[in-house]
Amino acid sequence: MMKNEVYDLLIIGSGPAGLGAAVYAVRAGLKAAVVDKSPVSGGQVLSTYEVDNYLGLPGLSGGELSERFREHADRLGVQFIIAEVQGIGSNEEQRTYTVRTDQADLEAGAVILATGASHSPLGVPGETELSGMGVSYCATCDGAFYRKRTVAVVGGGDVAVEDAVFLAGICSKVYLIHRRDQLRAADSLQKKLFSLANVEVLWDSEVKEILGRDMVEGIRVCNNKSGEENRLDVEGVFIAVGIVPDTGVFSGLVEMDDKGYVLADESCATSEKGIFAAGDIRKKAMRQIITAVADGANAVHSAQAYLNAEKM
């Protein structure tokens, strides 16, 4: 890597949004590179046991789908730089951005932020060991694999209740486990939830351990008022206690909401001209693999328009 090498476009992150952007950037003839601290591309998709809702490629594991994405980018000659981004500054004289990394400084006319988000973990025994083997953070991604089975959803906000409602249409039994005595979800969602006969809400309860060897077999639940503990036999645990966007390093660079999501519309343009946001870091209604890839394409389209305008 050469210090101060100048690119048309730098893409930070190599999940579906970053790789989607990379493919479109190369095909558009832009001098582009993907910067990621990990040599393995894929982001959150890597922890998904099986992906069955990506158009045209059903039944692949998250790792296999990520590998397909990366192979596509490699075939097109996308340049990958393994480095951790430490900050981004602007060079007003040259009308470029400096992406500072732990390896070297890189210059680009435009930048796409595609660092994704991380699901907040419960932090209980068994969670990490059984991730992708019954422990999931995405009901719409993995729910279909638990058809006519018993599952648990952990959380009390909109996402948790939406997940429970969604799963109730697939699974024979759904436990919704919430540590408080009332939900935070919207009233309309709560009314729908409480109308479902196969959903049972466990109030004032917390999951203390996820049980199983090769797959989830149950959970240990404690009532935080009585102290009583019980085992629930479930085959799937859907954790919906929050998502944290990986945007800390960009604080002060672009406008974000109070949760750290970058404010950008469907064009993926942020408050800073020449900086674009794609994928799970962008504030939007739905975060799926297919919407992340679409963001990558939109971001490149907008970045190319910006670069062309700057040359005029």
N, C-alpha and C positions, 0 to 999 in steps of 0.2 A: 504494500500500500504506500503510495507516495503522499507525502505531506502536502496539503493545500491543492490536491488534484481537484479540478473543477468539473462538476457534472451538471447536466441539465436538471436532473432530478435524483434526489436521494429518498429512498423509502425505508422508514425505520420500523422494523418488525417483519417477521416472515411467517405469519399465520395466513389464513385464507385471504384476508384483505391485502396483506403485503404482497403475497405471491400473485394474487389476481392483478394487482397494480403493476407488478413487475412484468407480467406477460403483456399487458396492454402497452406499457411504456416501451418495451423493446420493439413490439410490432409497430409502434408509432414512430420509430426511428430516433427515439430519445437516448442520449447517453445517460444511462441510469444504473444505479446499484442499490442493493438491499443491504441494510446494516442491521445485524442482530447479534446479541451476545451469545446466543446458542447456535452451535453448528447444525442442530437438528431443527428443521422447519416444521411448522404445524400449529404451534400455540396450544390452546385448550383442546383442540381436536385430538391431540395425541393421547389424551386420557379417556377418550370415549371408546367404550368396548366395541360397539358396532354402530355404524351410521346407515340408516335405512331410508333417509328422506332427502338425500342429495340426488337431484334429477339425473337419471341415466346411469347411476353408479350405486345401485342398492346392495346392501349386505356386506359392505366393506368395513373393516375395523377402522378406527380413527387413525391408526398408524399407517394403514394401507392407503387411505385416502390422502393423507398428508404426503406420503411418498409419491403418489400419482401427481399431486400438485407440484411437488419439487422437481420431479422428472420433467414435467412440461416446461418449467422455467429453465432448467438446465439445458434442455434440447434447443431452446431459443438463445442460449448463450448469456443468460442473466448473470451479472456479476454479484457475488455475495461477499460481504466483508464481515468477518467475525470480530465484533468489537462492541463494547458497552457504551451507549450514548450517555454523556454526562451533562450535556446542555446544548442549546442552540442560540447563536447570536447572529446579528445582521451586519452586513458590510454595505453600508449605504452608498459608498463611493462606487463600488462595483456592482451594486444592486444584486448581491448574492447573500446566501445564508451560510454561516459556518457551523457545521455540526461537529461539536467537540466530543471525541471519544477517548477511551483509555489507551488507544493505539496511535491515533494521529488526528489532525484536524482535516475535515473534508469540506469542500466548497460546492454549493449547488445553487442553481437559479431558483429552484422550488423544492419543497420538502413535503412528503406525505407521512403523517403520523399514523402508524398502524400497529401500535404496541399491545393492543388488546386489553383484556380485563381478566381478573382472577376471581373465582368464586370464593367467598368467605367460607372457610372450613368450620366445622363444629369443634374440631380439636379434641376428639375423643378416641380412645383405643379402638382399633379396627378400621377406622375411616380410611387412612392412607393405604393400609394393606389390602383393602377390598375395593378400592377405587376402580371403577370400570368392571367390577365383578359383583355388581349388585348395588354399589354405592354410585349414585349419579347426581349431577347438579343441573340436569336439563330434562324435564319431563317430556317435552315435545320431541326431544332427540331420541330418548331411550324408552319412553313409555310403552311403545308397541311391543317390546320384548317381554312385557309382564302381563300380557292379556290373560284374563281370568285368574290372576294370582293376587296374593295379598301383599300390599306395600304400605310404606309409611312415608309421609311428607313431614319435614321438620321446618317450622317457621310460622309466622303469623301475619305477614304482609301480603300485598297484592299478588306477588309472584307465587308465594306458597299456596294461597287459596286458589289461584288460577290453575296451578299444578294439580291440586287435589281434585278440582272440578274436572279437569281434563282426564286425569287418571281414573276417576270414577266411571267414566264412559267406557273404559277398557278393562279395568281390573274388577275382581269379584269383591274386594274389600280394600278400603283406604282409611288408614289412620292419619289424622292431622294432629301433630304434636306441637303444642305451643307452651312456652314457659310462663305465660301470663294468663289472666282470667278473661281476657277479651282480645279480639283480633284487631290488627291495625288496618286490615284491608278495607276497601271501599264497601259501602253498605250493599250495593247491588251485587257484588261478588259474594258477600256473606249470605244474602238471601238465597242465592243460587246454591251455595254450599249446603246450607241447612235444609234445603229441600231434597237432598239426595239421601236415599235410604241406606246406601252402602258406604257412607262416610261416617266415621266416628271421630269426634274431636276429644282429645285428651288435654284438658286444661291444666295449667300450673305444673306442667310436666317437662322434663328434660331427658334427652337421650344421654346416657352415661357411657354406653359401650355398644359397638356394632359387632355382632357375633357371627362366626363362620370361619371355615378354613379356606376352601378354594372359592366359595361363593357365599353371599350373605344368607344366613340362616335365621337370624333374629336380632332383636335389639333389647338392651336393658334400659328400662325407663324408670325414672324416679319422680314421684310427686314432690315438688319442692316446698309444699306446705305441711303435708303429713309425714314426709320422709319415707313413705312406703315405696318399695321397689318391686317391679314386675318384669317378666320377660314376655315379649310379644314375638310370635313366630311370623316373620315377614321374609319375603324373598327379594325385596327391593327397598332401598332407602333413598329418597329424593331430598337432598338438602337445599333449602331455599332461604338462607339466613342473610343473604346479601351478596352483592358483586362489587368488587373494587376495581375501578379502571386503573390501568398502569400508566398514569399521566403525571406522577409526581415530578419527574424531571422537567416537565414542560410548564410547570407552575409559573405564572407571570408572562408567559409567551403568548398564549391565546386565551380567550374567554372560556370559562368553564362554569358549570352549575355547582351547587353547594356539595355535590357528591363527587366532583372531579371529572365528570363527563365533559368532553369538548363540545361546545355549542357550534354546530355546523348543520346546514340544511342538506337536501339531497344532492346538491352540487359538491358537497364535502368541503366547501370553502369555509375557513375559520375567520375570526376577527382580524387576523394578520394576513395581509396580502402575500400570496406566495406560499402560505402554509395551509395544508389540507389535512383533514382527518377522515380516516376510513376504518370501518369495522366496529368492534365492540367498545372502543373508546368514545365513539360519537354518541351524543344523546339522541335516542330514537326509540321507537316503540318495540321493535322486534330485533333480537340478536340471534341470528342463526348463521350457519356456514354460508348458505346461499346469499344472504343479505350482505355478509362481509365481502364476499367475492364481488358482488355488484357494486358495493362501495368502492372497492379498489379500481374498478373500471371507470366509475364516475369521477373519482378523484384524479385519475390520469387525464381524462377528457378536460376537466377544469384546469389542471396544471398546464396542459399543453396550450390551452387558450390564453392563460396568463403569460406563459413564456413567449408566445407569439406577439402578444400585445406589448410586452416589454422591449421586444426587438424593433418595434416600429418607431 
